[in-house]
Amino acid sequence: MYWIPRHVYLCSTRDGAVWLDTKKDRYSGMSRAAFRLLRPMLHGLDPEDSNGQADPCVGGDAKPDIAQQLLCKGLLTQDSGIGKPFSPPTLSVPRFAVSVRADTSSARVGAHHLCAFLHACTAALISLRGRSLYCALERARRIKAAGQRSRSQSIERAFELMQIFTQLRTYVYTARWACLYDSLVAFDFLSHYGVFPNLVIGVRASPFSAHCWIQHQDSVLNGHPAYCAEFVPILVV
C-alpha cells in the first residue's frame, strides 16, 4: 500500500487523475486506465467510485511498476510518517457570487482596510516568489486554523469586505491571469477581519487548466460560480 506525500495532492477526473506537487509547483497527469490500476494500491481509498458502484477494472491485475514510477517522481511514498491517505477534498457546489457594483466608491474604505490589503499583497508576493506554493498554502492553513477558534463572520460580512477589497485591488493589480495570487491576497485580507473562506485549487483535464478561487459556504468570492464549477477541486485549505 502507498501513501500520498503531505505536500502532494491528487484528484480523479473524467479523463484520469491529476497530481499537484506544491513544493515543485508542478502538475502531472495520469490516464484513466492507469489510475484504475493504481487505485487499489492507495491507502485509505474507498473501493467504490463516486457513484457508489464498484469499479470492475480494479483488482489483482494492478501493476506495481506504475507505483514505482510515481515513487521515483516523489508523488507516492511508502512511509506513513510523511504520507497521508488518498482522500479527495469535498466542497459545496459553487452557486453564488459576490455582486460587485459597477460603482464601488460607496464602499467605506478606511485606513485599516488599506493597511490590511497592502499587508496581504506583500505576504502573498513573498510566499510565491521568495518561497514556494507549499509555503503559501501552509501559511494560509495556519491562519485559518488559528482564526477558526474565534467566531466566524457571516456571508454578508464576507460580501461587504469583498466590495472593499475589489475597490482597493483596482489600484494595485488586475486579477485576470493571476487567480492564485488574487486568491491568496483576498484570503489574507478577509482573515484579518475574522472571515476564513476556503482557498480552493481546481483542475480541468481536457484541455488541462488549473484555477484558484476562494469560497465561503456555497458562494464564490472572487470569481464566477459557473466557471469554478467546471474544475474538480484538488486542494482545499
C-alpha positions as CSV (number, residue, x, y, z in Angstrom):
1,M,0.0,0.0,0.0
2,Y,1.1,3.5,-0.8
3,W,0.6,6.9,0.7
4,I,0.4,10.4,-0.7
5,P,3.2,12.7,0.5
6,R,1.8,15.5,2.6
7,H,2.8,18.2,0.1
8,V,1.2,16.3,-2.8
9,Y,-2.5,16.4,-3.8
10,L,-4.4,14.0,-6.0
11,C,-7.9,14.1,-7.6
12,S,-9.7,12.0,-10.2
13,T,-11.3,13.5,-13.2
14,R,-13.4,12.1,-16.1
15,D,-10.2,11.6,-18.1
16,G,-8.0,10.1,-15.3
17,A,-6.2,11.7,-12.4
18,V,-4.2,14.9,-11.8
19,W,-1.4,15.3,-9.2
20,L,-0.1,18.6,-7.7
21,D,3.3,18.8,-6.1
22,T,3.1,22.0,-4.1
23,K,6.9,22.0,-3.4
24,K,7.8,21.9,-7.0
25,D,4.6,23.8,-8.1
26,R,4.1,21.1,-10.8
27,Y,1.1,19.3,-12.1
28,S,1.2,15.7,-13.5
29,G,-1.5,13.8,-15.3
30,M,-2.4,10.1,-15.5
31,S,-4.8,8.3,-17.8
32,R,-8.0,6.8,-16.6
33,A,-6.8,3.3,-17.3
34,A,-3.5,3.8,-15.4
35,F,-5.4,5.3,-12.4
36,R,-7.7,2.4,-12.3
37,L,-4.7,0.1,-11.9
38,L,-3.3,2.3,-9.2
39,R,-6.4,2.8,-7.2
40,P,-6.3,-0.4,-5.1
41,M,-2.7,0.3,-4.1
42,L,-3.6,3.6,-2.4
43,H,-4.0,3.5,1.3
44,G,-7.3,4.8,2.7
45,L,-9.2,4.7,-0.6
46,D,-12.8,3.8,-0.7
47,P,-13.1,0.8,-3.2
48,E,-16.3,2.3,-4.6
49,D,-16.3,5.1,-7.1
50,S,-18.2,8.4,-6.7
51,N,-21.4,6.8,-8.0
52,G,-21.3,4.2,-5.2
53,Q,-20.7,1.3,-7.5
54,A,-17.7,-1.0,-7.5
55,D,-15.2,-0.5,-10.3
56,P,-14.8,-3.7,-12.3
57,C,-11.4,-2.7,-13.6
58,V,-9.7,-2.7,-10.2
59,G,-8.3,-5.9,-8.7
60,G,-5.4,-8.3,-8.7
61,D,-4.1,-7.2,-12.1
62,A,-2.8,-3.8,-10.7
63,K,0.7,-3.2,-11.9
64,P,3.3,-2.3,-9.3
65,D,5.5,-0.7,-11.9
66,I,3.0,2.2,-12.1
67,A,3.5,2.9,-8.4
68,Q,7.3,2.6,-8.7
69,Q,7.3,5.3,-11.4
70,L,5.3,7.6,-9.1
71,L,7.7,6.8,-6.2
72,C,10.6,7.9,-8.3
73,K,8.8,11.2,-9.1
74,G,8.0,11.7,-5.4
75,L,4.3,11.5,-5.9
76,L,3.9,8.4,-3.7
77,T,5.6,7.2,-0.5
78,Q,5.6,4.0,1.5
79,D,6.4,5.9,4.7
80,S,3.2,6.6,6.6
81,G,5.1,9.1,8.7
82,I,5.4,11.6,5.8
83,G,2.3,10.4,3.9
84,K,-1.4,10.7,4.1
85,P,-4.3,8.5,2.7
86,F,-5.8,9.4,-0.6
87,S,-8.9,11.4,0.3
88,P,-10.2,13.8,-2.4
89,P,-11.4,17.1,-0.9
90,T,-15.1,17.8,-0.5
91,L,-16.6,21.2,-1.3
92,S,-20.1,22.7,-1.7
93,V,-21.0,23.2,-5.3
94,P,-20.4,26.9,-6.0
95,R,-23.8,28.6,-6.6
96,F,-23.5,32.3,-5.8
97,A,-21.0,35.1,-6.3
98,V,-20.3,38.5,-4.8
99,S,-22.4,41.0,-6.7
100,V,-19.8,43.7,-7.3
101,R,-21.4,47.0,-8.0
102,A,-20.3,49.0,-11.0
103,D,-19.7,51.9,-8.7
104,T,-17.8,50.7,-5.6
105,S,-17.0,54.2,-4.4
106,S,-19.8,54.0,-1.9
107,A,-17.9,51.3,0.0
108,R,-16.4,52.8,3.1
109,V,-12.7,52.2,2.9
110,G,-10.7,53.1,6.0
111,A,-7.0,53.3,6.6
112,H,-7.1,49.9,8.4
113,H,-8.6,48.4,5.2
114,L,-5.7,49.8,3.2
115,C,-3.1,48.5,5.7
116,A,-4.7,45.0,5.7
117,F,-4.8,45.0,1.9
118,L,-1.1,46.0,1.5
119,H,0.0,43.5,4.1
120,A,-1.9,40.8,2.3
121,C,-0.4,41.8,-1.1
122,T,3.1,41.7,0.4
123,A,2.7,38.4,2.2
124,A,1.4,36.7,-0.9
125,L,4.2,38.1,-3.1
126,I,6.9,36.9,-0.7
127,S,5.4,33.5,-0.3
128,L,5.1,32.8,-4.0
129,R,8.3,34.4,-5.3
130,G,10.6,34.0,-2.4
131,R,9.5,30.6,-1.2
132,S,7.0,28.2,-2.8
133,L,3.4,27.4,-3.3
134,Y,3.8,24.9,-0.4
135,C,4.8,27.7,1.9
136,A,2.0,30.0,0.8
137,L,-0.6,27.2,1.4
138,E,0.9,26.3,4.8
139,R,0.7,29.9,5.9
140,A,-3.0,30.0,4.8
141,R,-3.6,26.8,6.7
142,R,-2.1,28.1,9.9
143,I,-4.0,31.4,9.7
144,K,-7.3,29.5,9.2
145,A,-6.6,27.0,12.0
146,A,-5.8,29.8,14.4
147,G,-8.7,32.0,13.3
148,Q,-11.4,29.4,13.5
149,R,-11.0,29.3,17.2
150,S,-12.9,32.5,17.2
151,R,-16.4,33.1,15.9
152,S,-16.5,33.2,12.1
153,Q,-18.2,36.1,10.4
154,S,-21.4,35.8,8.2
155,I,-21.6,35.6,4.5
156,E,-23.0,39.1,4.4
157,R,-19.8,40.4,6.2
158,A,-17.7,38.5,3.6
159,F,-19.6,40.2,0.7
160,E,-19.2,43.6,2.3
161,L,-15.4,43.1,2.7
162,M,-15.1,41.8,-0.8
163,Q,-16.6,45.1,-2.1
164,I,-13.9,46.9,-0.3
165,F,-11.2,44.5,-1.4
166,T,-12.3,44.9,-5.1
167,Q,-12.2,48.7,-4.8
168,L,-8.6,48.5,-3.4
169,R,-7.5,45.9,-5.9
170,T,-8.3,48.1,-8.9
171,Y,-5.5,50.5,-7.9
172,V,-2.8,47.8,-7.4
173,Y,-3.2,44.9,-9.8
174,T,-5.6,43.1,-12.1
175,A,-6.9,39.7,-11.1
176,R,-7.0,38.4,-14.7
177,W,-4.4,35.6,-15.3
178,A,-3.4,35.9,-11.6
179,C,-6.1,33.8,-9.9
180,L,-3.6,32.2,-7.4
181,Y,-2.1,35.5,-6.3
182,D,-5.5,37.2,-6.1
183,S,-7.0,34.4,-4.0
184,L,-4.1,34.4,-1.6
185,V,-4.4,38.1,-1.1
186,A,-8.1,38.0,-0.7
187,F,-7.9,35.1,1.8
188,D,-5.3,37.0,3.9
189,F,-7.4,40.2,3.7
190,L,-10.6,38.5,4.8
191,S,-8.9,36.6,7.6
192,H,-7.8,39.9,9.1
193,Y,-11.5,40.6,9.7
194,G,-12.5,37.2,11.0
195,V,-13.7,35.7,7.7
196,F,-12.0,32.4,6.9
197,P,-13.1,31.1,3.5
198,N,-12.0,28.0,1.7
199,L,-9.0,28.5,-0.5
200,V,-9.5,26.2,-3.5
201,I,-7.4,25.0,-6.3
202,G,-9.2,23.1,-9.0
203,V,-8.2,21.3,-12.2
204,R,-9.7,20.5,-15.6
205,A,-8.1,17.7,-17.5
206,S,-9.2,18.2,-21.1
207,P,-7.8,20.6,-22.1
208,F,-5.7,20.9,-19.0
209,S,-6.0,24.0,-16.9
210,A,-6.0,25.0,-13.3
211,H,-7.8,27.7,-11.4
212,C,-7.8,29.1,-7.9
213,W,-10.6,30.8,-6.0
214,I,-11.9,31.5,-2.6
215,Q,-15.3,30.2,-1.5
216,H,-17.4,30.9,1.6
217,Q,-20.0,28.2,2.0
218,D,-21.5,27.9,-1.5
219,S,-20.5,31.4,-2.6
220,V,-17.5,32.2,-4.8
221,L,-16.0,35.4,-3.5
222,N,-13.6,36.3,-6.3
223,G,-15.0,34.6,-9.5
224,H,-17.9,33.2,-11.3
225,P,-19.6,30.1,-9.9
226,A,-20.4,28.5,-13.3
227,Y,-16.7,28.8,-14.3
228,C,-15.4,27.4,-11.0
229,A,-17.8,24.5,-11.2
230,E,-16.0,23.3,-14.3
231,F,-13.0,22.4,-12.2
232,V,-12.5,19.4,-9.9
233,P,-11.1,20.5,-6.5
234,I,-7.7,19.0,-6.0
235,L,-6.8,21.1,-2.9
236,V,-8.9,22.9,-0.3
237,V,-7.4,24.9,2.6
